[in-house]
Amino acid sequence: MPSIAENVAAVRARVDSAAQGRRVLLVAASKMNDAARVKEAVAAGVDACGENRVQELVEKNAGHAYDGAPLHFIGHLQKNKIKYLVGVADLIESVDSEELVELIDRRAGRLGLTQDILLEVNIGREAAKSGLAPEELLKTVEFAAAKPNIRLRGLMAIPPVTATPDGARPYFAAMRELFIDIAGKKYDNTSMDFLSMGMSGDFEAAIAEGANMVRVGSAIFGARDYSRPQGR
Ligand SMILES: *Cc1c(COP(=O)(O)O)cnc(C)c1O
């Protein structure tokens, strides 16, 4: 089995080839991988680590798993977990309501810091998925732009599962449209730097459609074993 370092090198080569000279950040989506494995990915030069579960993030952070790489939160965000993330995660990618924006701003203000966030868009309008509906996005951007302790850095999406990687391309393209539209409006406290989309199965298609941040898990760490007890 190839090592994590070999996988990171292979993924990086594919990312660079799809990027055609553009800079694309590689985020290692490390859910269910322990601190030692995360450290291997960091040592191999991923640009950031992305965690889904707050408890895992807190535990692995205590084990210094992410030292040397920025830490992103990419999972479903619950308001009672915000206190563990603000000022700890360098980027919270999965903000999807005005209420969460409000609570993050308040917490960041109390800590005297500015929290970088992305807004997550439910670009496929799937009932079971989190994320803002595309038509709610502008209103939420304006809401976030008025918050002094938040800096909106871009957008994130997880498109519907499709039979082929290219099946997701229309969703990726729709995200790029939203991204360009917001960037053109020049809101306060907003800098549209990151368009985070693309995972192991489709990151090349996402990059071709304008992603500059991809979140890759299984292609780096191997398949996740969901049969093992999680305890969380
Ligand atoms: C797990 C996960 C990924 C990575 O998925 P892979 O298919 O393993 O690459 C990316 N983004 C989010 C939000 C995830 O939860």
The ligand as an ORCA input file, in Angstrom:
! r2SCAN-3c Opt
* xyz 0 1
  C     -14.735     13.627      3.937
  C     -14.852     14.964      3.288
  C     -14.080     15.312      2.182
  C     -13.126     14.367      1.503
  O     -13.809     13.274      0.962
  P     -13.013     12.162      0.112
  O     -14.017     11.675     -0.832
  O     -12.538     11.148      1.072
  O     -11.897     12.872     -0.568
  C     -14.202     16.597      1.683
  N     -15.050     17.492      2.224
  C     -15.811     17.201      3.279
  C     -16.722     18.234      3.826
  C     -15.738     15.929      3.829
  O     -16.521     15.633      4.873
*
